[in-house]
């Protein structure tokens, strides 16, 4: 999602779509990032007014429309952060090839580490100050005091920037793997080969002619992802969080890691450009059918049985989640490639500010939540009002911050 994630170099020898005026940029990937970033904002607005208390400011729903928001959150969670990791993985090899191991890691630390520190030291204290005041008052009623620094350390987490934490870890692992592979290659060949570098390993010249993955391979990956997720959730169920790191969904770690690896492979093999329109249609079909088949289990499952712990319900849940994620990612990738592979003025403005929106959106949503606390309306109505204001305000704030000197170098 950082600056390099907004760039795409088309595969060598790959024909470019006629709708793309710049042959070195995949505009549909930029547009996907815009859509997914907007979805993150909407996701957190839905948490504000639904029945899942997993945000800085919440108003639990008092009517049935809160279930609509909960369903929206559940569908998003099944795929959208995995999709982000896939996009990040897609742009990682080109960045590493271009810069080499040490400059690559320095760049990741700068473009991801600085925004993470910005959030932890400046944005989070502002965003979560209401939580501190509430807990301080509770302590005062018991005759105790609560200094802010104690609250800050005790409640420390990275909030939505957990994604950046994990992405930094993935970048480090990727660099280690590439470095070791390069050393093995150098040892085996006794030097360098055409198109290869002893410091970086395979170069972009090594990429084969793009060919889409076969349906059988996609199906096997989906089944493997479901089984691995099911097994992982025996140890790390859905209701578990990771203290200090603040990972809200560690039970999705298998999806996040596997989708990042898929992104790397997709870049090397040109999968996004090679996927057929039929694959995109079937992706949506599979996601829809899987969801309809999952509904009876979701409606009848006892509390906690879908979270993991080895229950058969959690196996069905992992199967749905995996099929839905793979299907939606296929469908959206093909749809954006075929129909949204160009940018007008609006998209050209939204795209470079998307990462800044991700970093900065939390205080905007909390401020809007407080501002509309007086409004008594169905949960879905408050969601619609706040969402309509949140999206333009988040992009306006991102634009203003990126206008500051040197800010656009890390945002």
C-alpha positions in Angstrom: 0.0 0.0 0.0 2.9 2.3 0.3 4.3 4.3 -2.6 5.7 1.4 -4.5 2.5 -0.5 -4.1 0.9 2.1 -6.3 3.2 1.3 -9.2 3.1 -1.6 -11.6 5.5 -2.6 -14.3 3.8 -4.8 -16.9 5.4 -8.1 -17.6 8.1 -8.1 -20.3 6.5 -8.9 -23.6 3.0 -8.6 -22.3 0.5 -6.8 -24.5 -1.2 -3.9 -22.8 -4.9 -3.1 -22.9 -6.1 -0.5 -25.3 -7.7 1.5 -22.5 -4.4 2.1 -20.8 -2.6 5.2 -22.2 0.6 4.6 -20.1 1.9 1.1 -21.0 4.1 0.9 -17.9 1.3 1.3 -15.3 -1.6 -1.0 -14.4 -4.3 1.4 -13.7 -6.8 -1.2 -12.7 -4.5 -2.2 -9.7 -4.4 1.5 -8.6 -8.2 1.6 -8.9 -8.4 -1.6 -6.9 -6.4 0.0 -4.1 -8.7 3.0 -4.1 -11.8 0.7 -3.8 -10.2 -1.5 -1.0 -9.1 1.6 0.9 -12.6 3.0 0.7 -13.8 -0.4 1.9 -11.5 -0.2 5.0 -13.1 3.2 5.9 -16.6 1.8 5.4 -15.7 -1.3 7.4 -14.7 0.7 10.4 -17.8 2.9 10.1 -19.9 -0.3 10.1 -18.0 -1.4 13.3 -19.0 1.9 14.8 -22.7 1.3 14.5 -23.0 -2.5 14.4 -22.8 -5.2 17.1 -19.1 -5.9 16.9 -17.2 -3.7 19.4 -13.8 -3.6 17.7 -13.3 0.1 17.1 -12.2 3.1 19.1 -15.7 4.6 19.2 -18.8 2.5 19.0 -22.6 2.9 19.4 -24.0 -0.6 19.6 -27.0 -1.1 17.3 -30.4 -0.9 19.0 -32.4 -2.2 16.1 -32.2 -5.1 13.6 -30.4 -3.1 11.0 -27.2 -3.6 13.0 -27.2 -7.2 11.7 -26.9 -5.8 8.1 -23.7 -4.0 9.2 -22.4 -7.1 10.9 -22.9 -9.1 7.7 -21.1 -6.4 5.8 -18.2 -6.6 8.2 -18.1 -10.4 8.0 -18.0 -10.4 4.2 -15.3 -7.7 4.1 -13.2 -9.5 6.7 -13.2 -12.7 4.7 -11.2 -11.2 1.8 -10.2 -7.6 1.8 -7.1 -7.6 4.0 -5.9 -10.7 2.2 -6.4 -8.9 -1.1 -4.3 -6.0 0.3 -1.5 -8.4 1.1 -1.7 -9.9 -2.3 -1.4 -6.5 -4.0 1.6 -5.7 -1.7 3.2 -9.1 -2.6 2.6 -8.4 -6.3 4.8 -5.2 -6.2 7.5 -6.6 -3.8 9.7 -8.5 -6.4 10.0 -5.5 -8.7 11.0 -3.3 -5.8 13.6 -5.8 -4.6 14.9 -6.4 -8.1 15.3 -2.6 -8.7 16.9 -1.7 -5.4 18.7 -4.8 -4.0 18.4 -6.2 -0.5 19.7 -3.5 1.8 18.1 -0.5 -0.1 14.9 -2.5 -0.3 14.7 -3.0 3.4 15.7 0.6 4.1 12.9 1.8 1.8 10.4 -0.5 3.5 11.5 0.8 6.9 11.1 4.4 5.7 7.8 4.0 3.8 6.2 1.7 6.3 8.0 2.3 9.6 7.7 6.1 9.6 3.9 6.0 9.1 3.6 3.4 11.8 5.5 5.6 14.3 3.4 8.5 13.2 0.3 6.6 14.1 1.6 5.3 17.4 3.0 8.6 18.7 0.5 11.1 17.3 -2.6 9.7 15.7 -3.4 7.0 18.2 -3.3 9.2 21.3 -5.8 11.6 19.7 -8.0 8.8 18.3 -8.2 6.9 21.6 -8.3 9.8 24.0 -12.1 9.3 24.6 -11.4 5.8 25.8 -8.9 7.1 28.3 -11.3 9.7 29.6 -14.0 7.0 30.1 -11.7 4.7 32.0 -10.2 7.6 34.0 -13.7 8.5 35.2 -14.3 4.8 36.1 -11.1 4.8 38.2 -12.0 8.1 39.8 -15.4 6.7 41.0 -13.4 4.1 42.9 -11.1 6.7 44.3 -8.1 5.8 42.1 -6.2 7.8 39.5 -5.1 6.7 36.0 -2.2 8.7 34.5 -2.4 8.8 30.7 1.0 7.2 30.2 -0.1 4.1 32.1 -3.3 3.9 30.0 -1.3 4.3 26.8 1.2 1.6 27.6 -1.5 -0.8 29.0 -3.7 -0.4 25.9 -0.8 -0.2 23.4 -1.6 -1.5 20.0 -1.1 -0.4 16.4 -4.8 -0.2 15.6 -5.4 -0.4 11.8 -1.7 -0.1 11.3 -1.3 -3.7 12.3 -1.3 -4.3 8.5 1.9 -2.3 8.2 3.5 -4.3 11.1 2.8 -7.5 9.3 3.8 -6.2 5.9 7.2 -5.2 7.4 7.6 -8.7 8.7 6.7 -10.1 5.3 9.2 -7.8 3.5 12.0 -8.9 5.9 11.2 -12.6 5.3 11.1 -12.0 1.5 14.5 -10.3 1.6 16.0 -13.2 3.6 14.6 -15.8 1.2 15.8 -13.9 -1.9 19.2 -13.3 -0.4 19.7 -17.0 0.5 18.5 -18.1 -2.9 21.0 -15.7 -4.5 23.8 -17.1 -2.4 22.9 -20.7 -3.4 22.8 -19.7 -7.0 26.1 -18.0 -6.8 27.6 -21.0 -5.1 26.2 -23.4 -7.7 27.3 -21.3 -10.7 30.5 -19.9 -9.3 29.6 -16.4 -10.4 26.7 -14.7 -12.3 24.5 -15.7 -15.1 22.8 -13.6 -17.8 19.8 -12.0 -16.4 20.7 -12.8 -12.8 22.5 -10.9 -10.0 24.3 -12.5 -7.2 22.9 -10.0 -4.8 19.2 -10.1 -5.8 18.6 -13.5 -7.4 16.1 -13.9 -10.2 15.7 -10.7 -12.2 12.6 -9.5 -14.0 14.1 -10.9 -17.2 13.5 -14.4 -15.9 9.7 -14.1 -16.0 8.0 -16.6 -18.3 5.3 -15.9 -20.7 2.1 -15.1 -18.7 -0.2 -18.0 -18.3 -3.2 -18.2 -16.1 -3.3 -20.7 -13.3 -5.4 -23.8 -14.2 -8.8 -24.2 -12.5 -7.6 -27.4 -10.8 -4.7 -25.5 -9.3 -7.0 -22.8 -8.0 -9.4 -25.4 -6.5 -6.5 -27.2 -4.8 -5.2 -24.0 -3.4 -8.6 -23.1 -2.0 -9.0 -26.5 -0.4 -5.5 -26.3 1.1 -6.2 -22.8 2.4 -9.4 -24.0 4.0 -7.7 -26.9 5.7 -4.7 -24.9 6.9 -7.0 -22.2 8.2 -9.1 -24.8 10.1 -6.0 -26.3 11.6 -4.5 -22.9 12.5 -7.7 -21.9 14.3 -7.5 -24.9 16.6 -4.5 -23.0 18.1 -5.5 -19.4 17.3 -9.3 -19.2 17.2 -11.3 -16.2 15.9 -11.9 -14.7 19.3 -8.1 -14.4 20.1 -6.1 -11.3 19.8 -2.3 -10.8 20.1 -1.4 -8.5 23.0 1.0 -5.6 22.4 1.2 -6.2 18.6 -2.5 -5.4 18.5 -3.3 -7.9 15.7 -7.1 -7.9 15.6 -7.4 -11.0 13.4 -4.5 -13.4 14.0 -6.8 -16.3 13.0 -6.5 -15.0 9.4 -2.7 -15.3 9.4 -2.7 -18.3 7.0 -4.7 -16.3 4.5 -2.6 -13.2 4.8 0.7 -15.1 4.4 -0.5 -17.3 1.5 -2.1 -14.3 -0.4 1.2 -12.4 -0.1 3.0 -15.3 -1.6 0.4 -15.6 -4.3 1.0 -11.9 -5.1 4.7 -12.6 -5.5 4.0 -15.5 -7.8 1.3 -13.5 -9.7 3.9 -10.9 -10.6 6.5 -13.4 -11.7 4.1 -15.4 -13.8 1.8 -12.6 -15.1 -1.4 -14.1 -13.7 -3.5 -11.0 -13.4 -3.0 -10.2 -17.1 -3.6 -13.8 -18.2 -6.8 -14.5 -16.3 -9.7 -15.0 -18.6 -13.0 -13.2 -18.3 -14.6 -16.6 -17.7 -12.4 -17.0 -14.6 -13.7 -13.7 -13.3 -17.3 -14.7 -13.8 -16.8 -18.1 -12.2 -15.1 -16.4 -9.2 -18.2 -14.4 -8.5 -20.4 -17.5 -9.0 -18.3 -19.6 -6.5 -18.3 -16.8 -3.9 -22.1 -16.4 -4.2 -22.8 -20.2 -4.1 -20.4 -20.7 -1.2 -22.1 -17.9 0.8 -25.6 -19.2 0.2 -24.5 -22.7 1.2 -22.9 -21.3 4.4 -26.0 -19.3 5.6 -27.8 -22.3 7.2 -24.7 -23.2 9.2 -24.2 -19.6 10.2 -27.8 -19.3 11.3 -27.9 -22.5 13.4 -24.4 -22.6 14.8 -24.1 -22.3 18.6 -22.2 -19.4 20.0 -18.4 -19.8 19.7 -18.5 -22.9 17.5 -17.5 -21.0 14.3 -14.5 -19.5 16.0 -12.3 -22.6 15.8 -11.2 -25.0 18.5 -11.5 -27.9 16.0 -15.3 -27.9 15.7 -17.0 -29.1 12.5 -18.7 -25.7 12.2 -15.3 -24.0 12.1 -14.3 -26.3 9.3 -17.3 -25.2 7.3 -16.6 -21.6 8.2 -13.0 -21.9 7.0 -14.2 -23.6 3.7 -16.7 -20.7 3.1 -14.2 -18.0 3.9 -11.5 -19.5 1.6 -13.9 -20.1 -1.3 -15.4 -16.6 -0.9 -12.0 -14.9 -0.7 -10.5 -16.7 -3.7 -13.7 -16.2 -5.8 -14.0 -12.5 -5.0 -10.4 -11.8 -5.6 -10.6 -13.5 -9.0 -13.8 -11.7 -9.9 -12.7 -8.2 -8.8 -9.3 -8.6 -10.5 -10.8 -9.5 -13.9 -13.6 -6.9 -13.5 -11.3 -4.0 -12.8 -8.8 -5.2 -15.5 -11.5 -5.3 -18.1 -13.7 -2.3 -17.2 -11.7 0.0 -14.9 -8.2 0.0 -16.4 -8.1 3.7 -17.0 -8.1 6.8 -14.8 -9.8 10.1 -15.1 -9.1 13.2 -13.0 -11.0 11.8 -10.0 -9.2 8.5 -9.8 -5.9 10.1 -10.6 -6.4 12.3 -7.5 -7.7 9.5 -5.2 -4.9 7.0 -6.1 -1.8 8.7 -4.7 -3.6 9.5 -1.4 -5.0 6.0 -0.7 -2.2 5.0 1.7 -2.4 8.3 3.6 -6.2 7.7 3.9 -5.4 4.3 5.5 -3.0 5.8 8.0 -5.2 8.9 8.8 -8.8 7.7 8.7 -9.2 6.6 12.4 -9.4 10.0 14.0 -11.8 11.2 11.3 -14.2 8.4 12.0 -14.0 8.9 15.7 -14.6 12.6 15.4 -17.6 12.0 13.2 -18.9 9.4 15.6 -18.9 12.0 18.4 -20.3 14.7 16.2 -23.3 12.6 15.3 -23.8 11.1 18.8 -27.0 13.1 19.1 -28.6 11.6 16.1 -31.2 8.9 17.0 -31.7 6.8 13.9 -31.5 3.2 12.8 -28.0 1.8 12.7 -27.8 1.5 9.0 -29.0 5.1 8.6 -26.3 6.5 10.8 -23.8 4.3 8.9 -25.0 5.9 5.6 -24.7 9.5 6.9 -21.3 9.1 8.5 -19.9 7.1 5.6 -21.1 9.7 3.1 -19.1 12.3 5.0 -16.1 10.1 6.0 -14.9 9.2 2.6 -14.4 12.8 1.2 -13.1 14.0 4.6 -10.5 11.2 4.8 -9.2 12.0 1.3 -9.3 15.7 2.0 -7.2 15.2 5.2 -4.8 12.9 3.3 -4.4 15.6 0.6 -3.7 18.3 3.2 -1.1 16.1 5.1 0.7 15.0 1.9 1.1 18.7 1.0 3.3 19.2 4.0 7.1 19.2 3.2 8.4 15.8 2.4 5.2 14.0 3.6 4.6 12.5 0.2 7.9 10.7 0.4 6.4 8.3 3.1 2.7 8.7 2.5 
